[in-house]
């Protein structure tokens, strides 16, 4: 079995965020850093080379393989922000319908910039996701 590339490292979160080229994306990323830290009460950690995670939980695949994974995380990608909320984001359709402009993957929320979304709805989504993930 291949070794997992996305695991917690000791790299500096601030140094990583300071390398973000777009000033707006960098400002949004630091805002997310503060918001996630405040909500989770967890110290942010780098996961792999580009994901900032908060807390850890066991993640079990259908195959039975289990890994450590952040309870919640984000990454300021070139195209958009990837927000890692849960294993199945479809359970939040009611909340997402009020969020604003976004796209989703199986467990990710993709946002171009924070001004595209309603921040109070986003905060509620974050809190709801953490509550659901930590009760497993």
C-alpha positions as CSV (number, residue, x, y, z in Angstrom):
1,X,0.0,0.0,0.0
2,X,1.4,3.4,-0.9
3,X,2.3,5.8,1.9
4,X,-0.1,8.6,2.5
5,X,1.2,11.9,1.2
6,X,-1.3,14.1,3.1
7,X,-0.3,13.8,6.7
8,X,0.4,16.3,9.4
9,X,3.8,18.0,9.2
10,X,5.8,20.5,11.2
11,X,5.9,23.1,8.4
12,X,4.9,26.7,9.2
13,X,1.3,27.6,8.3
14,X,2.1,31.3,8.3
15,X,5.1,30.8,5.9
16,X,2.9,28.8,3.6
17,X,0.2,31.4,3.5
18,X,2.7,34.2,3.0
19,X,3.7,32.5,-0.3
20,X,0.1,32.9,-1.7
21,X,0.5,35.2,-4.7
22,X,-2.8,36.9,-4.9
23,X,-3.1,39.6,-2.1
24,X,-6.9,39.0,-1.9
25,X,-6.5,35.3,-1.7
26,X,-3.8,35.7,1.0
27,X,-6.1,38.0,3.0
28,X,-9.0,35.6,2.7
29,X,-6.7,32.7,3.7
30,X,-5.5,34.5,6.9
31,X,-9.2,35.3,7.6
32,X,-10.1,31.6,7.3
33,X,-7.1,30.7,9.5
34,X,-8.4,32.9,12.3
35,X,-12.0,31.8,11.8
36,X,-11.2,28.1,11.9
37,X,-8.8,28.5,14.9
38,X,-11.5,30.4,16.8
39,X,-14.3,27.9,16.0
40,X,-12.2,24.7,16.5
41,X,-10.0,26.0,19.4
42,X,-7.3,23.9,17.7
43,X,-3.8,24.9,16.6
44,X,-3.6,24.9,12.8
45,X,-1.2,22.4,11.2
46,X,0.1,21.8,7.7
47,X,-1.1,18.5,6.2
48,X,1.0,17.6,3.2
49,X,2.3,20.6,1.3
50,X,-0.8,22.7,0.9
51,X,-3.6,21.8,3.3
52,X,-4.1,23.6,6.7
53,X,-5.9,21.3,9.1
54,X,-7.5,21.7,12.5
55,X,-7.7,18.8,15.0
56,X,-7.5,15.1,14.0
57,X,-9.9,12.3,13.7
58,X,-9.7,8.8,12.3
59,X,-11.0,8.5,8.8
60,X,-12.1,5.0,7.7
61,X,-12.3,4.1,4.0
62,X,-14.8,1.5,2.6
63,X,-11.8,-0.8,2.2
64,X,-11.3,-0.7,5.9
65,X,-8.1,1.4,5.7
66,X,-8.0,3.9,8.5
67,X,-5.9,7.1,8.5
68,X,-5.6,10.3,10.6
69,X,-7.3,13.3,9.0
70,X,-8.1,16.8,10.1
71,X,-11.6,17.5,11.5
72,X,-11.8,20.5,9.2
73,X,-9.3,22.0,6.8
74,X,-8.7,24.4,3.9
75,X,-6.3,25.0,1.1
76,X,-5.8,28.2,-0.9
77,X,-5.5,26.7,-4.3
78,X,-4.7,28.8,-7.3
79,X,-8.2,28.4,-8.8
80,X,-10.2,28.6,-5.5
81,X,-10.3,27.7,-1.9
82,X,-10.8,24.0,-1.1
83,X,-12.7,23.7,2.2
84,X,-12.6,20.1,3.6
85,X,-15.7,19.7,5.7
86,X,-16.8,16.2,5.8
87,X,-16.9,12.9,4.0
88,X,-20.3,13.6,2.5
89,X,-21.1,17.3,1.9
90,X,-24.5,16.5,0.3
91,X,-26.0,16.2,3.9
92,X,-25.8,20.0,4.1
93,X,-27.9,20.9,1.1
94,X,-30.3,23.1,3.1
95,X,-27.5,25.2,4.5
96,X,-25.6,25.3,1.2
97,X,-28.7,26.6,-0.6
98,X,-28.2,29.9,1.4
99,X,-24.4,30.1,1.1
100,X,-23.9,32.0,-2.2
101,X,-21.5,31.1,-5.1
102,X,-19.7,27.8,-4.6
103,X,-19.1,24.3,-6.1
104,X,-18.8,21.0,-4.3
105,X,-17.0,17.7,-4.5
106,X,-17.8,14.7,-2.4
107,X,-16.4,16.2,0.8
108,X,-15.1,19.6,-0.4
109,X,-16.6,23.0,-0.8
110,X,-14.9,25.1,-3.5
111,X,-15.1,28.9,-3.1
112,X,-13.4,31.4,-5.4
113,X,-13.3,34.2,-2.8
114,X,-15.0,34.9,0.5
115,X,-16.9,37.8,-0.8
116,X,-18.9,35.3,-2.9
117,X,-20.5,33.7,0.1
118,X,-22.6,34.7,3.1
119,X,-20.2,34.4,6.0
120,X,-22.8,33.8,8.7
121,X,-24.1,30.8,6.7
122,X,-20.5,29.7,6.2
123,X,-19.7,29.8,9.9
124,X,-22.9,27.8,10.7
125,X,-21.8,25.2,8.1
126,X,-18.4,24.9,9.7
127,X,-19.8,24.5,13.1
128,X,-22.4,21.9,11.9
129,X,-19.8,19.9,10.1
130,X,-17.4,19.8,13.1
131,X,-20.3,18.8,15.4
132,X,-21.3,16.0,13.0
133,X,-17.7,14.8,12.5
134,X,-16.8,14.7,16.2
135,X,-19.8,12.7,17.3
136,X,-18.6,9.6,15.3
